[in-house]
């Protein structure tokens, strides 16, 4: 399983072959949702207890209005390619001498020729109407009508190499996206424009999350070879976080008591407290590498990974339950 999110008190998990399951009893039992696709789903988000979105391979975007019980397809990669092409054609027509516009047109034409094969990796909604998705080769789109229509914004992101965008974080008008080769981009105007943030690391970042620091909006970016950095809202500097692992960091979850959990490719859970100066290994996940994690009941969390889904105690990684799926 690849992704996990909470819809109010319900936990929702998504993964390969379009599988989405949900639990209303803290992860003890699971039921299978009705989903119109069979591609791998990579990310989930809910903006309130009933409305949510999922994204995945082939550029698929799904939406739910009943807390994940049923899903409807809003978009796929073929439509995304056409949106990119139309945007590039308009930019080229406005200024045929613009090299960036010409490059964007070539990229869009290649996207159309390739078909619906490019995956989306991250999704965020500010409100029930406004949301953003990003993915492979610089895919990026935004909606202002709950996903009824989507606008191509890949040309707003300074990413001439078409690097993959793996992670998103947003709050009000501030937006970060992170990806391959140390790419970090930031928007201060709600994704209307982006600027590159100088990165302390040239390897790939797989995610960005709240640091759970109680006094600021500090963030943690994390990725390959155990590299993680605290990004302060008070300065442009990055503080390295010594986590004691050289495995790739795949997922993260802010927790109460001013802490954040990070999970590496070996299935190890690591807790970072305060400003990130204190880190400790909690234990190993029963599902192997954890690709998605969301709160359950009390100190427990649902982890979604290579070997399925489990509920674990976040203080020890001890297994609370590991249930099958009811159809």
N, C-alpha and C positions, 0 to 999 in steps of 0.2 A: 504494500500500500504506500501511496506517495504523499498524501496530504491529509491534514486534520484541521477542523475548525469547530467552534461552538455556535449553535443557534439558540440563544437563551440557555436553558438548562439541558438542551439536547447536544450530544456530540455527533459530528458527522465526519466520515472518513472516505477518501476517494483513492482510486489507484488504477491498475491495469485493466484493459478490456472494458473501460467505461464503468467499472464497478463503483457504486456509492452505497455505503451502509450507514445506518444511524442508530443511536441508542438513546432511550429515555430513562434508563435506570443506572446511570453512572458508568456505563460500559460493561455491565454484567451480561446483557444480551443485545443482539444486533438484528436489525431487519434490513432487507435490501430495498433500495429506492428504485423507482422507475426512471430509466435513463435512455435517451434516444440515440446514443452513440456507443461504439465499442472500442474507442481509442483510449490510450492511456491518459489519465487525468493527473495533472501535476500540482495544482494549487486550488485552494478553496478560500472563500471569505464570506462572512455574513455581516450585513450592516445593521441588522436588528434581529429579533428572534425568529422572523419568518422569511426575510428576503436575503438571498445569497446568490453567489456566482461561483462557477468552477471553470477552469481553463485547462487545456492540455494539448496533446499532439494533433497534427493537422490543423492547427490554428483554431481549434474548437473553443467556443465560449457557450456555456450553459447557464441558465438562470432558474431559480426556484422561488416560489412565493408561499410555500407551505412548509418551511423549515427543512427542506431537503427530502421530503417524501416523494415528490415528482419533480422532474427537470424538463426544461424546454431548450432547444438549441437556438441561439441568437445569431451565431456567426461561425464561419469556418475559414480555412486558409485560402480557398479560392476567392472568396469575397474580399478578404484582407488584401490579397495581391491586386485585385482590381481597384480597391481604394487607394493603395500605394501608387498604382499607375496613374490614376486620374490626378492625384495630387502632384505627381512629378511632371505630368504633361502640362498642368496649369503653370507650375513654376518655370518650366522651360519656355512656354509661350510668352510669359511675362518678361523673361530676360534670357534670350537664347545664348548669350555669351557667358552666362554664369556656369563656371566649371562644376560647382557643387550641384547645381540643378541638373546638369547633364549626367553627372555621375549617379544622382538619385534616379534619373530616368532609366539608365542602363540597369541599375539594381532592380528597379520595379519591373522592367521587362523580363529580367531573369526570374524574378519571383513568380510572375504569371506563367512563364514557360515551365517552371518546376512543378507547378500545381500545389495542391494542399498538403504539403509535406513538412512545413516548418512548425515546430511546437511553440506554444506559449508557456511561460514558466512562472509568472507572478501576476496577481490581481489585487487591486485595492479599490474600495469604494469609500468616498468621504460621506456621501449621503445616499439615500435610496435612488437618486437620479444620477449623480456624478461619480464616474469610476474610471480607472485606468488599468490597462494590461500591457505587459512587456514580454519579450521572448527571444527566440533564436534570431541571429543575424540582424539584430537591431529592431525587430518588430515592436511597434508601440502604437497603441490606439487609445482614444478617450471617448467617453459617452456623457451626454448631459440629459438623457431621457431614459435612464434605467436599462440601457442596452438595446433599446428599440432600433437605434442607429448608432454607428461608430464612426469616428473620424480618425484618419491616419495622422500620426504626429511623429513618425520616425524621423522626418526631416527636421524636427525641432531639436533633436538630440545630437550633439557633436560626436559622431561615431562613424567617421569615414571608412573604417575598416569593416564595418558591419559586425562588430563583436556581439556575442550573445549577452543578453541582459537577463540575469538570473533572479535578482531580488528587488523588492520595492519597499519603501517606507514613506508614509505621508501623514502629515498633520496640518490641517488648515491649508495655507498656501505653500508650505514647505514640502518638497518632494525630493527623495533620493532614489536613484536606481543604481545598482551595482552589477558588475559582470566580469567578462573575461579580461585577462591581461591587466588586472588592476584598475579597470575602468570604474570610476565613480562620477556620476553626474548629479547636479543639484538644480532644482527650480525653486525660486522664491515667489513665483506668481501663479501657482496652481497648475503647473505643467504647460503654461503658454510659451515658455522659453527655458532652456537648460544651459548650464555651464559645466565644464569639466572641473572636478575637484582634484588637485594634485594628490596622488596616492603614494603612501609610504611603501607599497608592495606592488610588484609587477605580475604576481600570480593572480589567478581567478578568485573572485569573491562569489560566494554562493548565497549570501543573505545579509540582511541588515535588520536590526531589531532595537527596541528600547533597551537601555541599560538598566532600567528600573531604579535609577538614582533619584532619590526623593526631592532633591533640590534643583534639578535641572532637566533639560530635555536631551541629555547625553545619549548617544547611540553606540551600538557595537556593530562593526562590520566584520564578517568572518568568511574564511574560505579555505584554500588549499594548504596542506602541510601544517595544519594547526594554527595558521596565522589568524589572529584576531586583533582588532584595534578599537580603542575607545575614541569616538569622535565627539569632541566637546562642543556644546553650543556656545561656549564662552570664548573659544579660540579656534584658529584653523589647524591647530596641531593635532596629531594622532598619537595616542598613548598605546604602545604595545601591551598586549595582555599575555603574560606567560601562563599558558594553560597546562603545560606538561604533556602535550600530545603532538605528534607529527603527522597524525592522520587528518584528512580533510574534515572540516567542520561543515555539517550538512543542514542543521536546523537549530532553532533556538526558541525559547519561550520565557518572557519576563514573568517573575513570580513575586508573591508578597514578600514582605520583610526585606525590600530593597535588594533583590537578587535576580539573576538571570540564569537559566539552564541552557547549556549548549551541548550538542550531540555530535560525536565524530563518526567517521566511517568505520571504526572498529566497534561501534555500538556503545562506546563509553559516554556516560553523562558527566558533565562538568558544571559545577556551580560557581558563578562569579558574583561576589558581593560588593556592595558599595560602589566606589569609583573604579572598581576593576583591579584593585591591587591584591585582592585575596581571592584565590581560586582553589577549589578542591575537587578531586574526583569523587563522585557519588557512588557509582557502580555501573554495571553493564546492563544494557537493554536486553530483554528476552526476545525481541524481534530482530536482533542484529542492527545494522545501520538504521537510524531513525530519520526518515524523510519529512515527517510531519508530527506535530505534537500540539495538544490542546488541553486546557484544564478539565478535570472531571469533578469529583466531589471531595471536599476537604483538601488534604495535601496531595491527593492523587491526580495523575495526568494520564491521558490516553496517548500512547505512542503508536505511530504507524510506520512500518518498516518493511525490510526485505522478507521477513517471515510472518507478515500479517499484522495483527492488532493486539495490543494488550493494555491493561490498566496497571500502572505501577505507582508505588509510593514515591513521590518526588524527593523525599528526604533520604531514601536508601536504594531506590530502584528495585525494591522487592516487588514481585508480581502479586497483584491483588486479584486479577482475573484475566483470563485469556479465552474468549468465547468464540464459538462458531457463528455462522450467519443463518438467521431464519428467513426463509423465502416466503 
